[in-house]
């Protein structure tokens, strides 16, 4: 049986009104008290329903987006596209930023969102903790995971074919005659980075090219890791004629650092990115990249969510294909 607001109040040693204020954010609550309430919510897996009986009779008109980053170029584009798609369907987007949170923190953010007037939730979190999954199921809201791989079989997902992205990168650079390659990955424990690297490696092996571990730099999709990867290339004795970074942010950082060291792009090093964020078209030289159809993916995620909200049936997984976009940062190696 679901926990009640009274049980949360009893565990936290506060009134039910205080619990309500913490959940809704409608009034200031002292930090220590707020933490006790949030801990009780987490322990009891309490999912508040602010609409009570009204939720059954009408739509709140809000869709929630849970993510762990908002300043990154990729996420900024996703937020913009999702907001456009949500607005076009007559809904309002609510952002729930779990940046810097551990799994407990992410679950608390989700509980707060479930307690508001939301008709569905789009998830952009790198993992789905059991507590989050339980909260989602008890919250009785439709959920669509966007560009993230979760183990929950009942989660609807909109995904990119990450393996295909790696194969496209390998084929492009190998077709240009490059054999001395370097890869800057995202977090190696992540499914997305792993699939991109697997596709890249297997694509190179098919061309008779080996990518040893010394030629793989474990980045984190952030600008700084692109700089550090480029510095390792500059310090190393191995020959590197082409670099594939698993996102454009790291690719642009690596390209800038190599250029600062006097290396020519693409003369000395071809650099290939991933995503096709807006900045990729404004760099010098303009960045070649593996393009994600982000706008189409965002529209599909919103479409699936609203379809589920209205009681319709929808595919569990919808895959999108990446494409190669050749600009100026890659060229043939003679």
N, C-alpha and C positions, 0 to 999 in steps of 0.2 A: 504494500500500500504506500502511495507517495507520501513523503513527509509534508507536514503542514507548516504554515508560518508560525504557529504557536510553538511547535517543536523547535524550530530554529531559534525563536526568541528565548525559549527556556534554556537551550544549550549555551547561547551567547550571553545569557543573563541580562537581557534587555527587553524592552516592550515590543509588541508586534508593530507598533507605529515606527519604531526605530528601524526594524528590519525593512519595513516598506520604504523608508527614506533612503536606506542604503541601496536597495534594489533599483529604485526609480531614479535616484540622483536628484530628487526634487528639492532637497534641502541639505544644508551642511551637517555632516556627522563627524565628530572628533575621530582622528585617524585610528587611535587604539580601539575604539568601539567598532569602527568600520571593519577593522581587521578581524575582530572576534566574530562579527556577523558573517563575514565572507568565509571564515574557517568553518563555521557551523553549516553554512550553505553547502560547502564542499563536502564535508563529512556526511551530511544527510542526503546529498544529491537533490537538494530542494530546487524545483523549477517553479518560480512564481508565475501566476497568470494575472496580469494587471487588468485584463479586459473582463475577467470573470464571465458572466453569462453573455456579455455583449460580443465576445469573440465568436460564438457560434452563429450569430445572426448577421455579422457584417465583416467586411474586410478592413483591416487596419490601414491598408494603403502603404505599408512600409516593407522593404526588403533589407535584410542585414547582410553585410559583407565582413567576414572575419579574416583578418590577415595579419602578418607579422612585420610588415614594412609598408611605409607610405611615401618615403622620400626617394626611393630608388626609381630610376627612369622607367624600368619595366612595369613596376607596380603602379606608378603614376598613370601610365598609359592604360593599364587594365581598369583602374578606378574610373578613369574618364569614359572608357568604352562601356563599362557596365552601367555607369550612371546615365549615359545617353539611352541605353537600351531599356533601363528601368523607367526612366521618365517617359519614353515613348509609349509605354504600356500603362501610364497613369499612376505609377508608384513613386515613392520617395526612397532614396538609398540612405541607410544608416551604416556608418563605418564603425567597426569595433577593432581597434588596434591592439594586438597582443605582443607588440615588439618588446623584446627583452624579458618576456615572461617565461617561466618554466611551465611544465605541463599543468601544474596546479593553477598558475596564473592564467593560462589560456582557458582553463575550465571555468574560472571565476568570470572572465570576460564573457564567455559564452552564456553563463547563467544570467548575467545582467541583460544581455541581448534578448534572451528568451523571455525575460520578464517584461520586455517592452512590447509595443504593438507591432510585431513583425509577422508577416504572412509567410515568410520563408527565409532561408539562410544560404548564402554562397560561402563556402569554406576555401580559404587559400592558406592553409597551414601545412608545414612540411610533414607532420605526422598527426595521427588521430589517437590520442590517449584513450584508454578504456573509459575514463571518467567523462571525457567529452562525448564519446559515443553514447554512453548511458544517458547523459543529460539531453542529447539530441533526441533520442528515442522517447524519453519521458516528456520532452517538450512538445511532442506531437506537431512539429512543423516540418514541411518538406525541406530537404537539404540537397544541394548540388555541390560536389567538390570540384574546384576549378584548377586544372593543371597541377594536380597533386595526387599521389598514389597512396590510398589508404587500404588497409586490409579488410575493412568492413565490406562484406559482400553486398549489403543492402544499401550502400551509398551510391547515388547516381553521380556520374563523373563525366566531365568534359576534358579530354586529354589530347596532348600532342604525341605523335609517334616519335618518341625520343630516339629510339634505335635508328630510325630512318634518318634523323638529323645527323647522327654520327656517320652513317654511310655516305650521305651527301657531302659532308666535309672531307672525308677520306677520298672519295672519287674526284672531287674538284681539285684538290691539291696534288693528288697523284697524276691526274690528267695533265696538269701543268708541268710535270716532270720533277716534282719534289720527292725526295726520298729521305732527307734529313729533317724530320718533323718533330714538333714539340706540341704538347697539349696542356692547356690550363683548364682544370676541371672546376666544378662546384664542389661542395662538401662530398667527400667520397662515400660517406655512409648513406647518402640520399639516393633514392631510386632513379630520379631524373638524371643526375650526374653519371650514375653507374650505367644506365642504358645508353646515354650519349657516348660514353667512353667505349662501351662494348661494341657499338656500331662502328665507331671510328677505328678501333683496333681490328675488327674483323674485316672491315673494308680495306684496310691497308694490307692485311695478310693475304687477301685475295689478289692483291697486286704485287705480292712478293716483298712487302716492306714490313720490317719488324719495328714495333714501338715498345722499347724497353721501359722499365719503371723509372730509370734515370731521366727519361724524356717526358715524364708526366708530373706536373706540378699541382698539388692539391690546393686549389684556391677556395674561395667562399662566395663567389659571385660579386664581390665588392671591388672597388677601384684599387684599393691598396694591394690586394693580392695580385692584381695584374702588374702593378709596379714591381712587386717582389719577384714575380716570375721572370720578368724581363731582366732584372738585375742578375738573377741566377744564370740566365742565358749569357749575359755579358761577361760574367765571371768564369763560366765554364769553358772547358777545352773542347767540348764536342761541337761539331759543326751543325748549325741549325739554319735552314733556309726558309722554313715555313712554320707558322704558329697557328694552331686553332685554339681559340679561347671559347669556352662554353657559354659565354654571354658577351654582349657588345661592350658592356662596361669594363670588363677585364681586358678585352681586346683593345679598346681605345686607350686604356692605361698603359698596356704593354707597348703599343705603337708609339705613344708619346715618350716613354722612357727610352726606347731604342733610338728614337730620333734625337733625343737630348744627348745621347752618347755618340752621335754622328753617324748612325746607321741609316741607310736609305730604305724607305718603304715605298714600293715593293722591291727595289733593286737588290738590297742585301737580304731582306726578310719579307716574304709575303705574310700578311696577317689576315686571318679570317675570323669573323665573329659569329654571334648567334642571337637571334631575336628580331633584329631590324627595328631598334628603338629610333626615335626621330634624330638623335644626335649622330647616328651612323652616317647619315646623308650629308652632314655638315663638317665632318672631320677632313683633315688634309693629310694624305689623300682620302677620298671618300671610301668608307669601309665596306668591303665585300662581306656578306653575312649569310647565314641560314635563316630564312624568314619564317616566323610564326604568324599564322593568320589570326592575330590577336582579336581584331574587331569581330570577325566571324565567330570566334570561339566565345567571346563575351556575350554576343547576341544569343548564341545557342544556349549558354548557361542560364540566361534570364528566361528564355523561351521554355526550357525544360522545367525550371522552378515554378513558373506561373502555371504551366500545364499540370504539374503535380498538385499545386495549390487548388486548382479547379477540379481535381479528382480524376484527371486523365491519366492514361498509361504512357510511360516514356522509357526509352532505352536506358539500360544500366550504365553502359559506357558508350561514349561518342568520341571517335578518334578523328583528329585532323592531321593532314599531311603537311610537313614543312616543305619549303622550296628554296632553291639556291638563288641568291641575288648577287650577281657579279658587278662590282664597281671598280675601284682603282687600286685597292690595297693588295691585290693578288695578281701575279703575272707568271708567265711561263719561265721556267728555269732552263737555260740553255746548257 
